Amino acid sequence: MIPRRALARLAAPLLAAVLAGCAFEGAYDLPLPGGAATGDGAYRVTAEFEDVLNLVPRSAVKVDDVTVGEVEDVWRDGWHAAVRLRLARDVRLPDNAVARINQTSLLGEKYVALEPPLGERPAGRLADGDLIPLARTGRNTEVEEVLGALSLLLNGGGVAQLRTITHELNEVMNGREERLRSLLRELDTLVGSLDEQRAQIVRAIEGINRLAATLREERETIGTAVDEVGPALKVLADQRRQLVRMLEAVSELGKVGARVIERSREDLLASLRALEPTLTKLAEAGDALPRSLELLATFPFPDEAMDAVKGDYSNVDITLDLSLATLYHNLVARDAGGSGGSGGRDEAGSDDGDPWAPGDLPLPLGTQPGDAEPDGEELGGEEPGGGGDLIDLLTGGLR
């Protein structure tokens, strides 16, 4: 039988060995009853923070102010802190979720808030073993930081400057309230107009962007052009005196021209007034003058004559307007005693003022009816009494 003293001596080293082989870090290793993410299927996510403040293990992890997990561990990883989060299996977050250390109240405890990214489309799904990098983590402002900034402002900070600024603003606005109201209304109108023209402004900015891209593509060409402009500028610099003298001469010419115009002003106005009737008649003539000039350029043959000429011959149509009454008087109804075409007229040489009366017409033939035939020597001649050709017969001797 082993004595009690020997049993106690044997139990003491065994108990020490058991305690040394177990890693126990205190109360943080004891799970909280009824806590979040304590069941099976929980997954773990690591988040990197530049500063974890006084965040400790067993702190809550919340989504939309609802506890969905807890902080499992906090450790240093290089120059930043790493926090391992244990989340319940039914928590669904995008792969680009953000993590932020917030505080429940002014003097409350810290917790980790998880939420989808702001201003970015959610993508993927957060899974076990994922990492939330420093770019998507942050923390809130501590009360100590706010009080320190307020102390800096009040103790030798910008209070005196704020008082000066406030005083100057009061001096500026005093007595100018109506103008300031008008200015605010104009600013409101301006902002409204800019808001209405957003699409055009965006298009203009995009056009400038395209122009900048084109200029960037043509950078070598622009550089070459700038390099070649140097000699041209040097030539202009060398000709500076000549250019100055030329400009002075142009200025003097302008003065002389102004004096000439001023002195001849009345004569010029008189000439313009004298041209007014002529221009008025030309305007009334319309297109008659251009047509006359067009016909004058083709004298003596009009443009229509070109259609009649076919090679070495021409076709001409003649239209005769004959009156049976005139033919009758020329051929038959002549005065029996008149051989010169003067029958029916009185001695005064007129019959009731009608110059085209039948008695005034000359006889178409040189002889009266029944006269003897003229001999051959007189066939080509013309009787004193009137014409004896075919045209006189047809026209009644009007030529």
C-alpha positions as CSV (number, residue, x, y, z in Angstrom):
1,M,0.0,0.0,0.0
2,I,1.4,3.4,-1.1
3,P,1.6,5.9,1.7
4,R,-0.3,9.1,1.3
5,R,2.8,11.2,1.4
6,A,4.3,9.3,-1.5
7,L,1.1,9.7,-3.5
8,A,1.1,13.4,-3.0
9,R,4.7,13.6,-4.1
10,L,3.8,11.7,-7.3
11,A,0.6,13.8,-8.1
12,A,2.3,17.1,-7.8
13,P,4.7,16.6,-10.8
14,L,1.9,15.1,-12.9
15,L,-0.4,18.1,-12.3
16,A,2.4,20.5,-13.2
17,A,3.1,18.6,-16.4
18,V,-0.6,18.7,-17.4
19,L,-0.9,22.4,-16.7
20,A,2.3,23.1,-18.7
21,G,1.0,21.2,-21.7
22,C,-2.3,23.2,-21.8
23,A,-2.3,26.7,-23.3
24,F,-4.7,28.8,-21.3
25,E,-4.7,32.5,-21.8
26,G,-7.3,33.4,-19.3
27,A,-11.0,34.4,-19.6
28,Y,-10.7,35.1,-23.3
29,D,-10.5,31.4,-24.0
30,L,-13.8,30.8,-22.4
31,P,-16.7,30.9,-24.9
32,L,-19.6,33.1,-24.0
33,P,-22.9,31.1,-23.7
34,G,-25.4,32.0,-26.4
35,G,-22.9,34.1,-28.3
36,A,-22.9,34.5,-32.1
37,A,-21.0,32.2,-34.4
38,T,-20.6,29.5,-31.8
39,G,-22.3,26.7,-33.7
40,D,-21.0,24.5,-36.5
41,G,-20.3,26.0,-39.9
42,A,-18.9,29.3,-38.8
43,Y,-16.2,30.7,-41.1
44,R,-13.2,32.9,-40.4
45,V,-12.0,36.1,-42.1
46,T,-8.9,38.1,-41.5
47,A,-8.9,41.9,-41.6
48,E,-5.9,44.2,-41.6
49,F,-6.0,47.5,-39.7
50,E,-3.5,50.3,-39.4
51,D,-4.8,50.9,-35.8
52,V,-7.1,48.7,-33.8
53,L,-7.3,51.2,-30.9
54,N,-8.3,49.1,-27.8
55,L,-10.1,46.3,-29.7
56,V,-9.9,43.1,-27.8
57,P,-10.8,39.5,-28.5
58,R,-14.5,38.5,-27.9
59,S,-15.5,42.0,-29.2
60,A,-18.6,41.9,-31.4
61,V,-18.7,41.8,-35.2
62,K,-21.9,43.5,-36.6
63,V,-23.6,43.9,-39.9
64,D,-26.3,46.6,-40.0
65,D,-26.0,46.9,-36.2
66,V,-26.8,43.2,-35.8
67,T,-24.2,41.0,-34.1
68,V,-23.2,38.2,-36.5
69,G,-19.9,37.1,-35.0
70,E,-17.0,38.0,-32.8
71,V,-13.3,38.9,-32.8
72,E,-11.3,35.7,-32.3
73,D,-7.8,37.0,-32.2
74,V,-5.7,40.2,-32.6
75,W,-2.0,40.2,-33.4
76,R,0.7,42.3,-35.0
77,D,1.6,41.6,-38.6
78,G,4.6,43.7,-39.6
79,W,3.7,47.4,-39.4
80,H,-0.1,46.9,-39.0
81,A,-2.5,44.8,-37.0
82,A,-4.4,41.7,-38.1
83,V,-7.7,40.7,-36.7
84,R,-9.3,37.3,-37.2
85,L,-13.1,37.4,-37.3
86,R,-15.4,34.5,-36.8
87,L,-18.7,34.8,-38.6
88,A,-21.9,32.8,-38.5
89,R,-22.5,30.6,-41.5
90,D,-25.6,32.4,-42.6
91,V,-23.8,35.8,-43.0
92,R,-23.6,36.7,-46.7
93,L,-21.2,39.5,-47.6
94,P,-19.6,40.5,-51.0
95,D,-16.0,39.6,-51.5
96,N,-15.1,43.3,-51.6
97,A,-16.8,44.1,-48.3
98,V,-15.2,46.8,-46.0
99,A,-14.5,46.6,-42.3
100,R,-14.5,49.5,-39.8
101,I,-13.8,49.7,-36.1
102,N,-16.7,51.7,-34.5
103,Q,-17.9,52.4,-31.0
104,T,-21.3,51.7,-29.5
105,S,-21.5,55.0,-27.6
106,L,-19.3,57.8,-26.4
107,L,-17.8,55.6,-23.7
108,G,-18.9,52.3,-25.1
109,E,-17.0,49.3,-26.3
110,K,-15.4,48.8,-29.7
111,Y,-16.7,46.5,-32.3
112,V,-16.0,45.6,-36.0
113,A,-18.7,46.7,-38.5
114,L,-18.8,44.9,-41.9
115,E,-20.7,46.3,-44.8
116,P,-20.8,46.3,-48.6
117,P,-18.5,48.9,-50.4
118,L,-19.9,52.4,-51.0
119,G,-19.8,53.7,-54.5
120,E,-18.7,50.4,-55.9
121,R,-20.7,47.4,-57.2
122,P,-20.6,44.4,-54.9
123,A,-18.7,41.5,-56.4
124,G,-18.3,37.8,-55.3
125,R,-18.9,36.5,-51.8
126,L,-16.9,36.6,-48.7
127,A,-15.7,33.0,-47.8
128,D,-13.7,31.2,-45.2
129,G,-10.0,32.3,-45.2
130,D,-10.5,35.5,-47.2
131,L,-8.5,38.6,-46.4
132,I,-9.9,42.2,-46.1
133,P,-6.8,44.4,-47.0
134,L,-5.8,47.8,-45.5
135,A,-7.4,49.6,-48.5
136,R,-10.9,48.4,-47.3
137,T,-10.5,48.9,-43.5
138,G,-10.7,51.9,-41.2
139,R,-11.8,53.2,-37.9
140,N,-13.8,56.0,-36.3
141,T,-12.5,59.1,-34.7
142,E,-11.8,58.8,-31.0
143,V,-13.2,61.1,-28.4
144,E,-9.7,61.9,-27.2
145,E,-8.8,63.1,-30.7
146,V,-11.8,65.4,-30.9
147,L,-11.1,66.9,-27.5
148,G,-7.4,67.3,-28.4
149,A,-8.3,69.2,-31.6
150,L,-10.8,71.4,-29.7
151,S,-8.2,72.1,-27.1
152,L,-5.8,73.2,-29.8
153,L,-8.4,75.4,-31.3
154,L,-9.3,77.1,-28.1
155,N,-5.8,77.4,-26.6
156,G,-3.8,79.6,-29.1
157,G,-5.6,78.1,-32.1
158,G,-7.7,79.9,-34.7
159,V,-10.4,81.5,-32.4
160,A,-8.9,85.0,-32.7
161,Q,-8.7,84.6,-36.5
162,L,-12.3,83.4,-36.5
163,R,-13.4,86.5,-34.6
164,T,-11.6,88.7,-37.1
165,I,-13.2,86.8,-40.0
166,T,-16.6,87.1,-38.5
167,H,-16.1,90.9,-37.8
168,E,-15.0,91.5,-41.4
169,L,-18.0,89.5,-42.8
170,N,-20.4,91.6,-40.7
171,E,-18.8,94.8,-42.0
172,V,-19.1,93.5,-45.6
173,M,-22.7,92.5,-45.3
174,N,-23.9,95.5,-43.3
175,G,-26.2,97.6,-45.5
176,R,-25.8,95.3,-48.4
177,E,-28.5,92.7,-47.5
178,E,-30.6,93.2,-50.6
179,R,-27.6,92.9,-52.9
180,L,-26.5,89.8,-51.1
181,R,-29.9,88.3,-51.5
182,S,-29.8,89.2,-55.2
183,L,-26.4,87.6,-55.4
184,L,-27.7,84.4,-53.8
185,R,-30.6,84.3,-56.2
186,E,-28.2,84.7,-59.2
187,L,-26.0,82.0,-57.8
188,D,-29.0,79.7,-57.4
189,T,-30.0,80.5,-61.1
190,L,-26.4,79.8,-62.2
191,V,-26.2,76.5,-60.3
192,G,-29.6,75.5,-61.7
193,S,-28.5,76.3,-65.3
194,L,-25.3,74.3,-64.8
195,D,-27.3,71.4,-63.5
196,E,-29.6,71.6,-66.6
197,Q,-26.5,71.7,-68.8
198,R,-24.8,68.7,-67.2
199,A,-25.1,66.6,-70.3
200,Q,-23.5,69.3,-72.5
201,I,-20.8,69.9,-69.9
202,V,-20.0,66.2,-69.8
203,R,-19.9,66.1,-73.6
204,A,-17.6,69.1,-73.7
205,I,-15.3,67.5,-71.1
206,E,-15.3,64.3,-73.1
207,G,-14.5,66.3,-76.3
208,I,-11.6,68.0,-74.5
209,N,-10.4,64.5,-73.4
210,R,-10.5,63.3,-77.0
211,L,-8.6,66.4,-78.1
212,A,-6.0,65.8,-75.4
213,A,-5.7,62.2,-76.5
214,T,-5.2,63.4,-80.2
215,L,-2.6,65.9,-79.1
216,R,-0.8,63.3,-77.2
217,E,-0.8,61.0,-80.2
218,E,0.5,63.9,-82.4
219,R,3.1,64.9,-79.8
220,E,6.1,64.2,-82.1
221,T,4.5,66.2,-84.9
222,I,3.7,69.1,-82.6
223,G,7.3,69.0,-81.3
224,T,8.7,69.1,-84.8
225,A,6.4,72.0,-85.7
226,V,7.5,73.9,-82.6
227,D,11.2,73.3,-83.5
228,E,10.7,74.6,-87.0
229,V,8.9,77.7,-85.8
230,G,12.2,78.9,-84.2
231,P,13.8,79.9,-87.5
232,A,10.6,81.7,-88.7
233,L,10.5,83.7,-85.4
234,K,14.2,84.6,-86.0
235,V,13.4,85.9,-89.4
236,L,10.5,88.0,-88.0
237,A,12.8,89.3,-85.3
238,D,15.4,90.3,-87.9
239,Q,12.7,92.1,-89.9
240,R,11.3,93.9,-86.9
241,R,12.4,97.4,-88.0
242,Q,10.9,96.9,-91.5
243,L,7.7,95.6,-90.0
244,V,7.4,98.6,-87.7
245,R,8.0,101.0,-90.5
246,M,5.4,99.2,-92.6
247,L,2.9,99.5,-89.8
248,E,3.7,103.2,-89.4
249,A,3.2,103.7,-93.2
250,V,-0.1,101.9,-93.1
251,S,-1.2,104.1,-90.2
252,E,-0.2,107.2,-92.2
253,L,-2.0,105.9,-95.2
254,G,-5.1,105.4,-93.1
255,K,-4.9,109.1,-92.0
256,V,-4.5,110.3,-95.6
257,G,-7.4,108.1,-96.7
258,A,-9.6,109.4,-93.9
259,R,-8.8,113.0,-95.0
260,V,-9.6,112.3,-98.6
261,I,-12.9,110.6,-97.7
262,E,-13.8,113.5,-95.4
263,R,-13.0,116.1,-98.1
264,S,-14.8,114.3,-100.9
265,R,-17.7,113.3,-98.8
266,E,-20.2,115.8,-100.2
267,D,-19.1,115.1,-103.8
268,L,-19.5,111.3,-103.2
269,L,-22.9,111.8,-101.7
270,A,-23.9,114.0,-104.6
271,S,-22.7,111.4,-107.1
272,L,-24.6,108.7,-105.3
273,R,-27.8,110.8,-105.3
274,A,-27.3,111.5,-109.1
275,L,-27.0,107.7,-109.7
276,E,-30.3,107.1,-107.9
277,P,-32.6,107.7,-110.9
278,T,-30.3,105.6,-113.2
279,L,-30.2,102.8,-110.8
280,T,-34.0,103.0,-110.3
281,K,-34.6,102.7,-114.0
282,L,-32.2,99.8,-114.3
283,A,-34.1,98.1,-111.5
284,E,-37.4,98.8,-113.2
285,A,-36.0,97.4,-116.5
286,G,-35.5,94.1,-114.7
287,D,-34.1,91.4,-117.0
288,A,-34.7,93.4,-120.2
289,L,-31.2,94.9,-120.2
290,P,-29.4,91.5,-119.8
291,R,-31.5,90.0,-122.6
292,S,-30.7,93.0,-124.8
293,L,-27.0,92.6,-124.2
294,E,-27.3,88.9,-124.9
295,L,-28.9,89.7,-128.2
296,L,-26.4,92.5,-129.0
297,A,-23.5,90.1,-128.6
298,T,-25.0,87.9,-131.4
299,F,-25.7,90.8,-133.9
300,P,-26.4,90.5,-136.9
301,F,-27.3,86.8,-136.5
302,P,-29.3,85.8,-133.5
303,D,-28.8,82.5,-131.7
304,E,-31.8,81.0,-133.5
305,A,-30.0,81.4,-136.8
306,M,-27.5,78.7,-135.8
307,D,-30.3,76.2,-135.8
308,A,-31.0,77.0,-139.5
309,V,-27.5,76.5,-140.7
310,K,-26.7,72.9,-141.6
311,G,-23.3,72.6,-143.1
312,D,-23.2,74.5,-146.4
313,Y,-26.9,75.3,-146.6
314,S,-29.5,76.8,-144.3
315,N,-33.3,76.2,-143.9
316,V,-35.4,79.3,-143.5
317,D,-39.1,79.4,-142.9
318,I,-41.0,82.6,-144.0
319,T,-44.5,83.3,-142.7
320,L,-46.6,85.8,-144.7
321,D,-49.7,87.5,-143.3
322,L,-51.9,88.3,-146.3
323,S,-55.2,90.2,-146.3
324,L,-57.7,89.3,-149.0
325,A,-59.1,92.8,-148.9
326,T,-55.7,94.3,-149.6
327,L,-55.1,91.8,-152.5
328,Y,-58.5,92.6,-153.9
329,H,-57.9,96.4,-154.0
330,N,-54.4,95.9,-155.4
331,L,-55.6,93.5,-158.2
332,V,-59.2,94.4,-159.0
333,A,-60.7,97.4,-157.2
334,R,-58.5,100.1,-158.6
335,D,-59.6,103.5,-159.8
336,A,-60.2,103.3,-163.5
337,G,-58.5,106.7,-164.3
338,G,-55.6,106.5,-161.9
339,S,-52.4,105.1,-163.2
340,G,-50.3,106.3,-160.3
341,G,-52.3,104.9,-157.5
342,S,-54.0,108.2,-156.6
343,G,-57.6,107.5,-157.5
344,G,-60.2,108.4,-155.0
345,R,-58.2,111.2,-153.4
346,D,-59.2,114.8,-153.5
347,E,-57.0,117.5,-154.8
348,A,-55.8,118.3,-151.3
349,G,-54.2,114.8,-151.3
350,S,-56.3,113.3,-148.5
351,D,-59.5,111.4,-148.0
352,D,-60.9,111.8,-144.6
353,G,-57.5,111.5,-143.0
354,D,-57.1,107.7,-143.6
355,P,-53.6,107.1,-145.0
356,W,-54.4,103.4,-145.6
357,A,-57.5,103.9,-147.7
358,P,-57.6,101.8,-150.8
359,G,-57.3,104.8,-153.0
360,D,-54.0,105.8,-151.5
361,L,-52.4,102.5,-152.3
362,P,-50.1,102.5,-155.4
363,L,-51.0,100.3,-158.4
364,P,-49.3,97.0,-158.3
365,L,-48.5,97.1,-162.0
366,G,-47.0,99.9,-164.1
367,T,-49.9,99.8,-166.7
368,Q,-53.6,100.0,-166.6
369,P,-55.7,97.1,-167.7
370,G,-55.8,96.9,-171.4
371,D,-52.6,98.8,-171.9
372,A,-50.1,97.5,-174.4
373,E,-47.4,95.2,-173.3
374,P,-44.1,97.0,-172.6
375,D,-41.3,96.2,-174.9
376,G,-38.3,94.2,-173.8
377,E,-36.2,97.2,-172.9
378,E,-38.7,98.3,-170.3
379,L,-39.2,94.9,-168.6
380,G,-36.5,95.7,-166.0
381,G,-37.6,99.2,-165.5
382,E,-40.3,100.7,-163.3
383,E,-43.2,102.9,-164.3
384,P,-43.5,106.3,-162.7
385,G,-46.9,105.4,-161.4
386,G,-45.7,102.7,-159.0
387,G,-43.7,99.5,-158.4
388,G,-44.1,96.6,-160.7
389,D,-42.6,93.7,-158.8
390,L,-44.2,90.8,-156.8
391,I,-43.5,92.4,-153.5
392,D,-45.6,95.5,-154.5
393,L,-48.3,93.1,-155.6
394,L,-48.4,91.3,-152.2
395,T,-47.8,94.3,-149.9
396,G,-49.8,96.9,-151.8
397,G,-46.8,99.1,-152.4
398,L,-46.1,99.8,-148.8
399,R,-42.4,99.6,-149.1
